[in-house]
Amino acid sequence: MNGAWRELGGLLRRREFRRLFGVRLAGQFGDGVFQAALAGSVLFNPDRQTEPVAIALGFAVLLLPYSALGPFTGILLDRYPRRNVLLWANVVRAAVLVGVSGVLWAGGRTGPFLLLALVAVAVNRFILGGLSAGLPHVANDRELVTANALSPTAGTVVLTLGVGVAVGLRSLVDAGDLGYAVIVLVSAAAYLLSGALAGRFAVSALGPDRDDPTARLDTVRSVVAGMAAGARHLAERRAAGYGLLTVGLGRIGFGVTTMALLLLYRNTLERTGLFPSGDTGLGQVVLATGLGAFLAAVVTPGAVRLISRRTWMVSLLVVAAVAWPVVVAVPRTPAVVAVAVVTGLAAQGVKILVDAGVQSEVDDEYRGRVFALYDMLFNVCVVSGLLIGAFGLPDSGRSWPVFLGVGAGHLLLAGWVARWTVRHGWSEVSVTTPRVGSHAP
């Protein structure tokens, strides 16, 4: 554990790491504010269609088009300076959210609103991919587990704080579309701050280091060929590919349980003391998930030094398998919040290790495309889970078969992880072995 704290101190003393950390924190705070405004103005608005299938299809409209955009994102991040991508993508999404605010101010017509929200979500994928691909340039390979414990996890925590700020602002401003328009402007300001911080990097500071001839944007065929080259590279780094698949399969359960929680808080759960139902209670679940992610950041670097990546990943998946059915067994808001903390820790702990493994094992000139594939897999699996939940869950959100299925799926995933981590060298106690070619100062 002392080694992890020393690495953390070293990272925070490094100016370039702090700057990239600030880009993430400002941007993900804006994400939290925007997502809360999106959920409040659509999911819990009685004037708009919010049946389970409609909710799932709404998420599909927001997430799946990125599967077509993803190849272009990956090529862009491997062809052009990632610093420029982070700068201008933030500026573009801030401008888009000003448009979203204007639509809400004018009465919130659903078509233009969802179209602009789609653009904002799509642009966000450039930013998240750029942050992940750029991280090895501000952290040494031996520091990547700690860097991923701190940076993306802190981003998740700050995102939940953004949700909380949005809920607080909603109580101070108009509760209708006008109030949500004001909240969206707050998220636009956060995106501008994120872009300003990205602009302080030197143009080449975040890579890519080499001009890969397979990373071309001149024709659709060249884009497909470039992504195929990235996929072949990932196939050669088998452990990284299995890690991405582990996170993706886990996100199917995330989609199912997200739909269940939406239905539970809207239709079933009642206020219990400090734990309300409705959108405020759902906001507490988001905050609880963020707390779990924070705990994962605290304990994961030490855990992999005391035991191993393999043991820690398998243990987290088993914990999630046991925790989810509690929601059906004890349908009370305090129990649901407690489950959210535990499953947030489990999901983020697995993601920390997978992100660090991918960043360490994938060559820099392919990282943009690999993380684009990562996001595409992530989105498809989340939407698949949402659709399973929409068609498989009753209006109450409570279903023993569905939640036991989620638990069994996590147990099967844990068994598969236990096998491939041994075969591909993820069973060692430590992950501090540096690789040649680290880019951090």
C-alpha positions in Angstrom: 0.0 0.0 0.0 2.9 2.4 0.8 4.2 1.8 -2.8 0.9 2.9 -4.2 0.8 6.1 -2.1 4.3 6.9 -3.2 3.3 6.5 -6.8 0.3 8.6 -6.3 2.4 11.4 -4.7 4.8 11.2 -7.6 2.0 11.5 -10.2 0.4 14.5 -8.5 3.8 16.3 -8.4 4.1 16.0 -12.1 2.6 19.1 -13.8 1.6 17.4 -17.1 -0.3 14.7 -15.2 -2.1 17.3 -13.1 -3.1 19.2 -16.2 -4.6 16.1 -17.9 -6.2 15.2 -14.7 -7.8 18.7 -14.7 -9.1 18.2 -18.3 -10.8 15.1 -17.1 -12.3 16.5 -13.9 -13.7 19.6 -15.5 -15.2 17.7 -18.5 -16.7 14.9 -16.4 -18.2 17.4 -13.9 -20.0 18.9 -17.0 -21.0 15.3 -18.0 -22.7 14.8 -14.7 -24.6 18.1 -14.8 -25.7 17.4 -18.4 -26.7 13.8 -17.8 -28.8 14.9 -14.8 -30.5 17.5 -16.9 -31.1 15.0 -19.6 -32.6 12.4 -17.2 -34.7 14.9 -15.4 -36.1 16.5 -18.5 -36.9 13.2 -20.3 -37.0 10.2 -18.0 -39.0 11.8 -15.2 -41.0 14.3 -17.2 -44.7 13.2 -17.4 -45.2 15.2 -20.6 -42.7 12.9 -22.5 -42.9 9.2 -23.4 -41.0 7.2 -20.7 -42.2 3.6 -21.1 -39.3 1.1 -20.6 -38.9 0.3 -24.3 -39.0 4.0 -25.1 -36.2 4.6 -22.5 -34.1 1.8 -24.0 -34.6 3.0 -27.5 -33.7 6.6 -26.4 -30.4 5.3 -25.0 -29.9 3.4 -28.2 -30.4 6.5 -30.3 -27.9 8.3 -28.1 -25.2 5.6 -27.9 -25.3 3.3 -30.9 -24.6 5.9 -33.6 -21.2 6.2 -32.1 -20.6 2.6 -33.3 -20.5 4.2 -36.8 -18.5 7.2 -35.6 -16.1 5.2 -33.5 -13.7 4.1 -36.4 -13.3 7.8 -37.3 -12.6 8.7 -33.7 -9.9 6.0 -33.4 -8.2 7.0 -36.6 -8.3 10.7 -35.6 -6.7 10.0 -32.2 -3.9 8.0 -33.9 -3.3 10.4 -36.8 -3.6 13.9 -35.3 -2.3 15.5 -32.1 -4.6 14.3 -29.2 -4.1 17.6 -27.5 -5.9 19.3 -30.4 -8.7 16.7 -30.3 -9.3 17.4 -26.6 -9.3 21.1 -27.1 -11.6 21.4 -30.1 -14.0 18.6 -29.0 -14.6 20.4 -25.8 -15.3 23.7 -27.6 -17.7 21.9 -30.0 -19.7 20.2 -27.3 -19.9 23.4 -25.3 -21.4 25.1 -28.4 -23.8 22.1 -28.9 -25.0 22.4 -25.3 -25.7 26.1 -25.8 -28.0 24.9 -28.6 -29.6 22.3 -26.2 -30.2 25.0 -23.7 -31.9 27.1 -26.4 -34.2 24.2 -27.4 -35.2 23.7 -23.8 -35.7 27.4 -23.3 -38.0 27.5 -26.3 -40.2 24.6 -24.9 -38.1 21.5 -25.2 -39.3 19.9 -28.5 -38.2 16.3 -28.3 -36.8 15.9 -31.8 -34.3 18.7 -31.9 -33.5 18.1 -28.2 -32.5 14.4 -28.8 -30.6 15.3 -32.0 -28.4 17.8 -30.2 -28.0 15.5 -27.3 -26.8 12.8 -29.7 -24.2 15.1 -31.1 -23.0 16.0 -27.6 -22.7 12.4 -26.6 -20.9 11.5 -29.8 -18.3 14.3 -29.3 -17.8 13.1 -25.8 -16.4 9.9 -27.1 -13.5 11.7 -28.8 -12.6 13.2 -25.4 -12.8 10.0 -23.3 -10.8 8.2 -25.9 -8.2 10.9 -26.1 -7.8 11.0 -22.3 -7.3 7.2 -22.1 -4.8 7.2 -25.1 -2.9 10.2 -23.7 -2.5 9.0 -20.1 0.6 6.9 -20.8 2.3 10.1 -21.9 2.0 11.6 -18.5 2.6 8.4 -16.4 5.2 5.7 -16.6 4.0 2.1 -17.3 4.7 1.0 -13.7 2.4 3.8 -12.5 -0.5 3.0 -14.8 -2.6 1.0 -12.3 -2.3 3.9 -9.8 -2.9 6.5 -12.6 -6.1 4.7 -13.7 -7.2 4.3 -10.0 -6.9 8.0 -9.6 -7.8 9.7 -12.9 -10.8 7.9 -14.5 -12.2 7.0 -11.0 -11.9 10.6 -9.8 -13.7 11.5 -13.1 -16.5 9.2 -12.2 -16.7 10.7 -8.7 -16.7 14.2 -10.1 -19.4 13.1 -12.6 -21.6 12.1 -9.6 -20.9 15.4 -7.9 -22.1 17.1 -11.1 -25.3 15.1 -10.8 -25.7 16.3 -7.2 -25.0 19.9 -8.2 -27.7 19.6 -11.0 -30.2 18.3 -8.5 -29.4 21.1 -6.1 -29.7 23.7 -8.9 -33.1 22.3 -9.9 -34.4 23.1 -6.4 -33.2 26.7 -6.8 -34.5 27.4 -10.4 -37.6 26.6 -12.3 -38.4 22.9 -12.2 -39.5 22.8 -15.9 -37.7 23.1 -19.2 -36.5 26.6 -18.4 -34.7 25.4 -15.3 -33.1 22.6 -17.1 -31.9 25.1 -19.8 -30.0 27.0 -17.1 -28.5 23.7 -15.8 -27.3 22.8 -19.2 -25.5 26.1 -19.5 -23.5 25.2 -16.4 -22.3 22.0 -18.1 -21.3 24.0 -21.2 -19.1 26.3 -19.0 -17.4 23.2 -17.5 -16.6 22.0 -21.0 -15.0 25.3 -21.9 -12.8 25.0 -18.8 -11.8 21.5 -19.8 -10.9 22.8 -23.3 -8.9 25.7 -21.9 -6.8 23.3 -19.8 -6.2 21.0 -22.8 -5.0 24.0 -24.8 -2.1 24.5 -22.3 -0.4 21.3 -23.4 2.3 21.4 -26.1 0.8 20.2 -29.4 2.7 16.9 -29.4 2.6 16.2 -25.6 -0.1 13.5 -25.7 1.0 11.8 -28.9 0.7 10.0 -31.2 4.5 9.6 -31.3 4.7 8.1 -34.8 2.8 8.5 -38.0 1.2 5.1 -38.7 0.5 4.8 -42.4 -2.6 2.6 -41.6 -4.2 5.6 -39.8 -5.9 7.4 -42.7 -9.1 9.4 -43.0 -9.2 10.1 -46.7 -11.8 7.4 -47.7 -14.2 5.1 -45.9 -12.2 2.2 -47.2 -9.0 3.6 -45.6 -10.8 4.1 -42.3 -12.0 0.5 -42.3 -8.5 -0.7 -43.2 -7.1 1.4 -40.3 -9.5 0.0 -37.8 -8.8 -3.5 -39.1 -5.1 -2.8 -38.4 -6.0 -1.8 -34.9 -8.1 -4.9 -34.4 -5.3 -7.1 -35.6 -2.9 -5.4 -33.2 -5.4 -6.1 -30.4 -5.7 -9.7 -31.4 -1.9 -10.0 -31.1 -2.1 -8.6 -27.6 -4.6 -11.2 -26.5 -4.7 -10.3 -22.8 -5.7 -6.7 -23.7 -8.5 -8.0 -25.9 -9.8 -10.4 -23.2 -9.8 -7.5 -20.8 -11.9 -5.3 -23.0 -14.3 -8.2 -23.5 -14.6 -8.7 -19.7 -15.6 -5.0 -19.2 -18.0 -5.2 -22.1 -19.8 -8.3 -20.9 -20.1 -6.8 -17.4 -21.8 -3.8 -19.0 -24.7 -5.9 -20.2 -25.6 -6.5 -16.5 -25.1 -2.7 -16.0 -27.7 -2.0 -18.7 -30.2 -4.5 -17.2 -29.8 -3.1 -13.7 -30.0 0.5 -14.8 -33.4 -0.1 -16.4 -34.5 -2.0 -13.2 -33.4 1.0 -11.0 -35.2 3.5 -13.2 -38.4 1.4 -12.8 -38.0 0.8 -9.1 -37.5 4.5 -8.3 -40.3 5.6 -10.5 -42.9 3.0 -9.7 -42.1 0.9 -6.7 -39.8 2.2 -4.0 -41.1 4.4 -1.2 -39.3 7.0 0.8 -37.4 5.6 3.9 -36.0 8.2 6.2 -33.2 10.0 4.4 -33.6 7.9 1.3 -36.3 9.2 -1.1 -37.8 7.7 -4.2 -38.2 9.4 -7.6 -35.5 11.3 -9.4 -33.9 12.5 -6.2 -33.5 9.0 -4.9 -32.1 7.9 -8.2 -29.6 10.7 -7.8 -28.6 9.2 -4.5 -27.9 5.9 -6.3 -25.7 7.7 -8.7 -23.8 9.3 -5.8 -23.5 5.9 -4.1 -22.1 4.4 -7.3 -19.5 7.2 -7.3 -18.6 6.5 -3.7 -18.0 2.9 -4.7 -15.8 4.0 -7.6 -13.8 6.2 -5.2 -13.3 3.2 -2.8 -12.1 1.2 -5.8 -9.5 3.8 -6.5 -8.3 3.7 -2.9 -8.0 0.0 -2.5 -7.2 -1.4 -5.9 -3.5 -0.3 -6.2 -2.8 -1.9 -2.8 -4.9 -5.0 -3.5 -2.9 -5.9 -6.6 0.3 -5.7 -4.7 -1.0 -7.8 -1.8 -2.7 -10.5 -4.0 -2.8 -10.2 -7.8 -4.8 -8.7 -10.6 -6.4 -12.1 -11.2 -7.5 -12.7 -7.6 -8.8 -9.1 -7.3 -10.7 -9.1 -10.6 -12.3 -12.5 -9.8 -13.2 -11.4 -6.3 -14.9 -8.2 -7.5 -17.0 -10.0 -10.0 -18.1 -12.5 -7.4 -19.1 -9.7 -5.0 -21.2 -8.1 -7.7 -22.9 -11.4 -8.4 -23.9 -11.7 -4.8 -24.9 -8.1 -4.3 -27.4 -7.5 -7.2 -30.1 -10.0 -6.1 -30.3 -8.1 -2.7 -32.3 -5.4 -4.6 -35.1 -7.9 -5.1 -34.8 -9.6 -1.7 -34.9 -6.2 0.1 -36.8 -3.7 -2.0 -36.0 -0.7 0.2 -34.2 2.5 -0.8 -31.4 2.1 1.9 -30.6 -1.4 0.6 -30.5 -0.3 -3.0 -28.1 2.6 -2.1 -25.9 0.1 -0.3 -25.9 -2.3 -3.3 -24.9 0.7 -5.5 -21.8 1.4 -3.4 -20.7 -2.3 -3.5 -21.4 -2.8 -7.3 -19.8 0.6 -8.1 -16.6 -0.5 -6.3 -16.7 -3.9 -8.2 -17.2 -2.4 -11.7 -14.7 0.4 -11.3 -12.1 -1.9 -9.8 -12.3 -4.2 -12.8 -12.1 -1.3 -15.2 -9.1 0.2 -13.5 -7.1 -3.0 -14.1 -8.3 -3.5 -17.6 -7.6 0.1 -18.6 -4.1 -0.1 -17.2 -3.4 -3.4 -18.9 -4.6 -2.1 -22.3 -2.5 1.1 -22.0 0.6 -0.9 -21.1 0.3 -3.6 -23.6 -1.0 -1.8 -26.7 1.5 0.3 -28.8 1.0 4.0 -28.8 0.2 4.3 -32.5 -2.8 2.0 -32.0 -4.2 3.2 -28.7 -6.7 5.6 -30.2 -8.2 2.8 -32.4 -8.2 0.3 -29.5 -10.0 2.6 -27.2 -12.5 3.4 -29.9 -13.2 -0.3 -30.2 -13.5 -0.3 -26.4 -16.1 2.4 -26.5 -18.0 0.7 -29.3 -18.1 -2.5 -27.4 -19.1 -0.7 -24.2 -22.0 1.1 -25.9 -23.4 -2.0 -27.7 -23.3 -4.0 -24.5 -25.0 -1.3 -22.4 -27.8 -0.9 -24.9 -28.2 -4.7 -25.1 -28.7 -4.8 -21.4 -31.2 -1.9 -21.4 -33.2 -3.7 -24.1 -33.1 -7.0 -22.1 -34.3 -5.1 -19.1 -37.0 -3.2 -21.1 -38.5 -6.5 -22.4 -37.8 -8.7 -19.4 -38.7 -6.6 -16.4 -42.2 -5.8 -15.1 -43.2 -2.2 -14.4 -42.2 -2.6 -10.8 -38.6 -3.3 -11.7 -38.5 -6.4 -9.4 -37.8 -9.7 -11.0 -36.1 -12.7 -9.4 -35.3 -14.4 -12.7 -33.7 -11.2 -14.2 -31.6 -10.4 -11.1 -30.5 -14.0 -10.5 -29.6 -14.1 -14.2 -27.4 -11.0 -13.7 -25.8 -12.7 -10.7 -25.2 -15.9 -12.6 -23.7 -14.0 -15.5 -21.2 -12.3 -13.2 -20.2 -15.7 -11.7 -19.7 -17.2 -15.2 -17.6 -14.1 -16.1 -15.5 -14.5 -13.0 -14.8 -18.2 -13.9 -13.8 -17.1 -17.4 -11.5 -14.3 -16.1 -9.9 -16.8 -13.7 -8.9 -18.9 -16.7 -7.6 -16.3 -19.2 -5.7 -14.3 -16.6 -3.6 -17.3 -15.8 -3.0 -18.2 -19.4 -2.0 -14.7 -20.4 0.1 -13.6 -17.4 -2.3 -11.6 -15.4 -1.9 -13.8 -12.3 1.2 -12.1 -10.9 1.1 -10.3 -7.6 2.3 -7.0 -8.9 1.8 -4.9 -12.1 4.8 -2.7 -11.6 7.1 -4.2 -14.3 7.9 -1.3 -16.7 7.8 -1.8 -20.5 10.2 -0.3 -22.9 8.9 2.9 -24.5 7.3 4.7 -21.6 6.4 8.2 -22.5 6.1 9.9 -19.2 8.8 12.3 -18.1 
